[in-house]
Amino acid sequence: MTDGQHRGNGSAGPPLANASAGPPLENASAGPHLASRPDERLARFRPVECARCGAMVQVAKFSPQHTSVQWSQASVRACAEFTAWVSAGGQSALIDSCASMRDSIDRAVLQGSVEVFPP
């Protein structure tokens, strides 16, 4: 991994507002003509607010089936479904998804505020 990349460890990832700052991510397997091409996927994240609880996440869609959702600590705490799960004794890290946020993301896609951009 280069300095600009991060592992998918469940963290919220790099600050998305500053995604263009720092060294570009490299595509080393693409050959020398594309080796220094920046990873444009980071710039495709858009904020989406949950219609149910107001939690704000960053969303990128790379295909109709592939959605990347970046949760911050504040958004996890604000999420009504995560809060209900934790109140019942569960751990928020073990929740597969939030149906309310999924609905809000689907609505944002239909309204055009989140676009599908293949990688």
Buried (B, 14 or more C-beta within 10 A) or exposed (E): EEEBEEEEEEEBBBEBEEBEEEEBBBEEEEEEEEEEEBBEBBEBBBBBBBEBBEBBBBBBBBEEEEBBBBBBEEBBEBBBBBBEBBEEEEEBEEBEEBEBBBEBBEEBBEEEEBEBEEE
